[in-house]
Amino acid sequence: MDVEMNEMSQANHIPAWAASPEEFERTLEVLVSTARDNDVELDRSWTFRHETPEYDDMMVEITSLAPQPEIADPKPNRPTVSKGTTSAEFEVALDELLTKGQDEGMTFDRSWTFRDTDPNSSDTMVEISRLANPA
């Protein structure tokens, strides 16, 4: 992974408790919501390659969906993610969250849909897939 991790480690963005499946989902929701609020381009995918064999390589794809406020969940409220999040900080935080999830034994190859209560905001789908490690 070519992204510098020290930007996020100074900022207390992804707390240690974020690795349980429920907290991973809430942390991911807050991270995506904060990035969207800061105009980070989310309709794209990221590939995270790790040189150490204990971490799977991952692809994360985020897609904006049409808003459906009548079935929206309340805004997430747990982890601290800075309001000035940039694209680079989002990528670092996302990689850190994936790593913490794997440290706790989480498996991926699934997706989440986050509904926004703001009728002017798009809902978001996040899909995380494990990649085959290059030979």
Secondary structure, 3 states (H helix, E strand, C coil): CCCCCHHHHCCCCCCHHHHCHHHHHHHHHHHHHHHHHCCCCCCEEEEECCCCCCCCEEEEEEEEECCCHHHCCCCCCCCCCCCCCCHHHHHHHHHHHHHHHHHCCCCCCEEEEECCCCCCCCEEEEEEEEECCCC
